[in-house]
Amino acid sequence: MPMAGLLNRIKSFLRSPRGRQLSTKARDLARDPRNRERARQAARRFRRR
């Protein structure tokens, strides 16, 4: 699948009701300091490999 086609599918999903709901949930989770720290730790572990 061409990259442009994949990006268009992602864009259309994010505009759908389910996509908007998931992006709102992700935004809320990203605001939580505990989740931010978990993400930092996971990124550190990933970079070490």
Biopython code that builds the backbone (N, CA, C, O; Angstrom):
import numpy as np
from Bio.PDB.StructureBuilder import StructureBuilder

atoms = [
    (1, "MET", "N", (0.859, -1.184, 0.000)),
    (1, "MET", "CA", (0.000, 0.000, 0.000)),
    (1, "MET", "C", (0.901, 1.241, 0.000)),
    (1, "MET", "O", (1.830, 1.340, 0.802)),
    (2, "PRO", "N", (0.622, 2.179, -0.899)),
    (2, "PRO", "CA", (1.424, 3.411, -0.920)),
    (2, "PRO", "C", (1.258, 4.199, 0.376)),
    (2, "PRO", "O", (0.220, 4.134, 1.035)),
    (3, "MET", "N", (2.298, 4.937, 0.723)),
    (3, "MET", "CA", (2.286, 5.698, 1.975)),
    (3, "MET", "C", (1.150, 6.715, 1.986)),
    (3, "MET", "O", (0.516, 6.916, 3.022)),
    (4, "ALA", "N", (0.880, 7.364, 0.843)),
    (4, "ALA", "CA", (-0.191, 8.368, 0.795)),
    (4, "ALA", "C", (-1.540, 7.723, 1.101)),
    (4, "ALA", "O", (-2.368, 8.316, 1.792)),
    (5, "GLY", "N", (-1.762, 6.524, 0.596)),
    (5, "GLY", "CA", (-3.016, 5.826, 0.861)),
    (5, "GLY", "C", (-3.184, 5.503, 2.336)),
    (5, "GLY", "O", (-4.275, 5.619, 2.894)),
    (6, "LEU", "N", (-2.097, 5.101, 2.950)),
    (6, "LEU", "CA", (-2.138, 4.785, 4.379)),
    (6, "LEU", "C", (-2.437, 6.042, 5.192)),
    (6, "LEU", "O", (-3.253, 6.014, 6.113)),
    (7, "LEU", "N", (-1.772, 7.145, 4.846)),
    (7, "LEU", "CA", (-2.007, 8.397, 5.576)),
    (7, "LEU", "C", (-3.440, 8.882, 5.396)),
    (7, "LEU", "O", (-4.038, 9.405, 6.337)),
    (8, "ASN", "N", (-3.994, 8.716, 4.203)),
    (8, "ASN", "CA", (-5.387, 9.123, 3.981)),
    (8, "ASN", "C", (-6.343, 8.277, 4.816)),
    (8, "ASN", "O", (-7.333, 8.788, 5.339)),
    (9, "ARG", "N", (-6.048, 6.993, 4.941)),
    (9, "ARG", "CA", (-6.904, 6.131, 5.768)),
    (9, "ARG", "C", (-6.822, 6.532, 7.234)),
    (9, "ARG", "O", (-7.831, 6.526, 7.940)),
    (10, "ILE", "N", (-5.625, 6.881, 7.691)),
    (10, "ILE", "CA", (-5.459, 7.321, 9.081)),
    (10, "ILE", "C", (-6.211, 8.622, 9.309)),
    (10, "ILE", "O", (-6.898, 8.777, 10.320)),
    (11, "LYS", "N", (-6.085, 9.563, 8.369)),
    (11, "LYS", "CA", (-6.786, 10.851, 8.501)),
    (11, "LYS", "C", (-8.292, 10.652, 8.558)),
    (11, "LYS", "O", (-8.975, 11.256, 9.385)),
    (12, "SER", "N", (-8.806, 9.806, 7.678)),
    (12, "SER", "CA", (-10.258, 9.604, 7.677)),
    (12, "SER", "C", (-10.714, 8.910, 8.960)),
    (12, "SER", "O", (-11.799, 9.199, 9.463)),
    (13, "PHE", "N", (-9.902, 8.004, 9.491)),
    (13, "PHE", "CA", (-10.256, 7.366, 10.761)),
    (13, "PHE", "C", (-10.295, 8.400, 11.880)),
    (13, "PHE", "O", (-11.218, 8.395, 12.694)),
    (14, "LEU", "N", (-9.301, 9.288, 11.928)),
    (14, "LEU", "CA", (-9.259, 10.280, 13.000)),
    (14, "LEU", "C", (-10.423, 11.262, 12.918)),
    (14, "LEU", "O", (-10.790, 11.871, 13.923)),
    (15, "ARG", "N", (-11.003, 11.420, 11.740)),
    (15, "ARG", "CA", (-12.172, 12.295, 11.594)),
    (15, "ARG", "C", (-13.471, 11.586, 11.961)),
    (15, "ARG", "O", (-14.497, 12.235, 12.164)),
    (16, "SER", "N", (-13.433, 10.257, 12.048)),
    (16, "SER", "CA", (-14.640, 9.494, 12.373)),
    (16, "SER", "C", (-14.953, 9.648, 13.862)),
    (16, "SER", "O", (-14.079, 10.028, 14.642)),
    (17, "PRO", "N", (-16.195, 9.355, 14.261)),
    (17, "PRO", "CA", (-16.547, 9.465, 15.684)),
    (17, "PRO", "C", (-15.647, 8.613, 16.583)),
    (17, "PRO", "O", (-15.229, 9.074, 17.646)),
    (18, "ARG", "N", (-15.345, 7.390, 16.175)),
    (18, "ARG", "CA", (-14.481, 6.519, 16.990)),
    (18, "ARG", "C", (-13.060, 7.082, 17.061)),
    (18, "ARG", "O", (-12.427, 7.039, 18.116)),
    (19, "GLY", "N", (-12.564, 7.602, 15.954)),
    (19, "GLY", "CA", (-11.223, 8.183, 15.942)),
    (19, "GLY", "C", (-11.131, 9.406, 16.836)),
    (19, "GLY", "O", (-10.144, 9.589, 17.549)),
    (20, "ARG", "N", (-12.164, 10.247, 16.795)),
    (20, "ARG", "CA", (-12.169, 11.434, 17.669)),
    (20, "ARG", "C", (-12.222, 11.019, 19.130)),
    (20, "ARG", "O", (-11.571, 11.626, 19.981)),
    (21, "GLN", "N", (-12.997, 9.988, 19.416)),
    (21, "GLN", "CA", (-13.107, 9.498, 20.793)),
    (21, "GLN", "C", (-11.753, 8.976, 21.287)),
    (21, "GLN", "O", (-11.338, 9.285, 22.404)),
    (22, "LEU", "N", (-11.070, 8.192, 20.461)),
    (22, "LEU", "CA", (-9.774, 7.641, 20.863)),
    (22, "LEU", "C", (-8.716, 8.728, 21.005)),
    (22, "LEU", "O", (-7.877, 8.659, 21.903)),
    (23, "SER", "N", (-8.745, 9.734, 20.125)),
    (23, "SER", "CA", (-7.734, 10.793, 20.239)),
    (23, "SER", "C", (-7.981, 11.639, 21.482)),
    (23, "SER", "O", (-7.027, 12.101, 22.108)),
    (24, "THR", "N", (-9.237, 11.849, 21.849)),
    (24, "THR", "CA", (-9.545, 12.577, 23.081)),
    (24, "THR", "C", (-9.070, 11.785, 24.298)),
    (24, "THR", "O", (-8.502, 12.347, 25.234)),
    (25, "LYS", "N", (-9.309, 10.479, 24.273)),
    (25, "LYS", "CA", (-8.870, 9.631, 25.387)),
    (25, "LYS", "C", (-7.345, 9.640, 25.496)),
    (25, "LYS", "O", (-6.805, 9.714, 26.600)),
    (26, "ALA", "N", (-6.657, 9.566, 24.372)),
    (26, "ALA", "CA", (-5.189, 9.585, 24.381)),
    (26, "ALA", "C", (-4.672, 10.911, 24.920)),
    (26, "ALA", "O", (-3.695, 10.947, 25.668)),
    (27, "ARG", "N", (-5.327, 11.994, 24.540)),
    (27, "ARG", "CA", (-4.917, 13.319, 25.025)),
    (27, "ARG", "C", (-5.080, 13.401, 26.544)),
    (27, "ARG", "O", (-4.212, 13.925, 27.241)),
    (28, "ASP", "N", (-6.191, 12.884, 27.046)),
    (28, "ASP", "CA", (-6.428, 12.894, 28.496)),
    (28, "ASP", "C", (-5.397, 12.036, 29.231)),
    (28, "ASP", "O", (-4.890, 12.433, 30.281)),
    (29, "LEU", "N", (-5.090, 10.864, 28.680)),
    (29, "LEU", "CA", (-4.096, 9.997, 29.315)),
    (29, "LEU", "C", (-2.715, 10.643, 29.295)),
    (29, "LEU", "O", (-1.937, 10.467, 30.232)),
    (30, "ALA", "N", (-2.406, 11.384, 28.243)),
    (30, "ALA", "CA", (-1.089, 12.021, 28.128)),
    (30, "ALA", "C", (-0.921, 13.139, 29.146)),
    (30, "ALA", "O", (0.208, 13.496, 29.484)),
    (31, "ARG", "N", (-2.004, 13.692, 29.636)),
    (31, "ARG", "CA", (-1.915, 14.771, 30.631)),
    (31, "ARG", "C", (-1.538, 14.259, 32.019)),
    (31, "ARG", "O", (-1.038, 15.020, 32.847)),
    (32, "ASP", "N", (-1.773, 12.979, 32.272)),
    (32, "ASP", "CA", (-1.517, 12.396, 33.592)),
    (32, "ASP", "C", (-0.012, 12.237, 33.814)),
    (32, "ASP", "O", (0.652, 11.565, 33.024)),
    (33, "PRO", "N", (0.536, 12.834, 34.861)),
    (33, "PRO", "CA", (1.984, 12.756, 35.113)),
    (33, "PRO", "C", (2.506, 11.322, 35.262)),
    (33, "PRO", "O", (3.629, 11.029, 34.852)),
    (34, "ARG", "N", (1.700, 10.430, 35.845)),
    (34, "ARG", "CA", (2.156, 9.033, 35.992)),
    (34, "ARG", "C", (2.329, 8.375, 34.628)),
    (34, "ARG", "O", (3.297, 7.652, 34.392)),
    (35, "ASN", "N", (1.377, 8.636, 33.736)),
    (35, "ASN", "CA", (1.484, 8.054, 32.398)),
    (35, "ASN", "C", (2.656, 8.649, 31.630)),
    (35, "ASN", "O", (3.317, 7.947, 30.865)),
    (36, "ARG", "N", (2.916, 9.931, 31.829)),
    (36, "ARG", "CA", (4.068, 10.557, 31.165)),
    (36, "ARG", "C", (5.359, 9.893, 31.610)),
    (36, "ARG", "O", (6.237, 9.618, 30.793)),
    (37, "GLU", "N", (5.474, 9.635, 32.910)),
    (37, "GLU", "CA", (6.686, 8.989, 33.424)),
    (37, "GLU", "C", (6.816, 7.572, 32.875)),
    (37, "GLU", "O", (7.914, 7.145, 32.519)),
    (38, "ARG", "N", (5.703, 6.839, 32.804)),
    (38, "ARG", "CA", (5.740, 5.489, 32.226)),
    (38, "ARG", "C", (6.215, 5.532, 30.780)),
    (38, "ARG", "O", (7.001, 4.687, 30.352)),
    (39, "ALA", "N", (5.736, 6.519, 30.031)),
    (39, "ALA", "CA", (6.141, 6.647, 28.629)),
    (39, "ALA", "C", (7.626, 6.971, 28.525)),
    (39, "ALA", "O", (8.317, 6.439, 27.657)),
    (40, "ARG", "N", (8.117, 7.836, 29.400)),
    (40, "ARG", "CA", (9.554, 8.165, 29.393)),
    (40, "ARG", "C", (10.398, 6.925, 29.683)),
    (40, "ARG", "O", (11.414, 6.688, 29.029)),
    (41, "GLN", "N", (9.967, 6.137, 30.670)),
    (41, "GLN", "CA", (10.717, 4.926, 31.012)),
    (41, "GLN", "C", (10.714, 3.932, 29.849)),
    (41, "GLN", "O", (11.738, 3.318, 29.551)),
    (42, "ALA", "N", (9.572, 3.778, 29.200)),
    (42, "ALA", "CA", (9.491, 2.859, 28.063)),
    (42, "ALA", "C", (10.395, 3.337, 26.929)),
    (42, "ALA", "O", (11.056, 2.526, 26.281)),
    (43, "ALA", "N", (10.429, 4.639, 26.688)),
    (43, "ALA", "CA", (11.292, 5.183, 25.635)),
    (43, "ALA", "C", (12.758, 4.951, 25.981)),
    (43, "ALA", "O", (13.560, 4.622, 25.106)),
    (44, "ARG", "N", (13.107, 5.120, 27.250)),
    (44, "ARG", "CA", (14.494, 4.871, 27.669)),
    (44, "ARG", "C", (14.878, 3.412, 27.434)),
    (44, "ARG", "O", (15.958, 3.123, 26.919)),
    (45, "ARG", "N", (13.988, 2.495, 27.813)),
    (45, "ARG", "CA", (14.274, 1.068, 27.608)),
    (45, "ARG", "C", (14.411, 0.759, 26.116)),
    (45, "ARG", "O", (15.275, -0.018, 25.710)),
    (46, "PHE", "N", (13.560, 1.368, 25.320)),
    (46, "PHE", "CA", (13.576, 1.122, 23.881)),
    (46, "PHE", "C", (14.870, 1.647, 23.259)),
    (46, "PHE", "O", (15.437, 0.994, 22.383)),
    (47, "ARG", "N", (15.339, 2.800, 23.692)),
    (47, "ARG", "CA", (16.562, 3.392, 23.142)),
    (47, "ARG", "C", (17.803, 2.586, 23.502)),
    (47, "ARG", "O", (18.763, 2.559, 22.732)),
    (48, "ARG", "N", (17.800, 1.930, 24.660)),
    (48, "ARG", "CA", (18.967, 1.157, 25.096)),
    (48, "ARG", "C", (19.242, -0.030, 24.188)),
    (48, "ARG", "O", (20.390, -0.458, 24.070)),
    (49, "ARG", "N", (18.228, -0.563, 23.554)),
    (49, "ARG", "CA", (18.393, -1.778, 22.728)),
    (49, "ARG", "C", (19.074, -1.487, 21.427)),
    (49, "ARG", "O", (19.287, -2.396, 20.625)),
]
sb = StructureBuilder()
sb.init_structure("model")
sb.init_model(0)
sb.init_chain("A")
sb.init_seg("    ")
for serial, (resi, resn, name, xyz) in enumerate(atoms, 1):
    if name == "N":
        sb.init_residue(resn, " ", resi, " ")
    sb.init_atom(name, np.array(xyz, "f"), 0.0, 1.0, " ", f" {name:<3s}", serial, name[0])
structure = sb.get_structure()
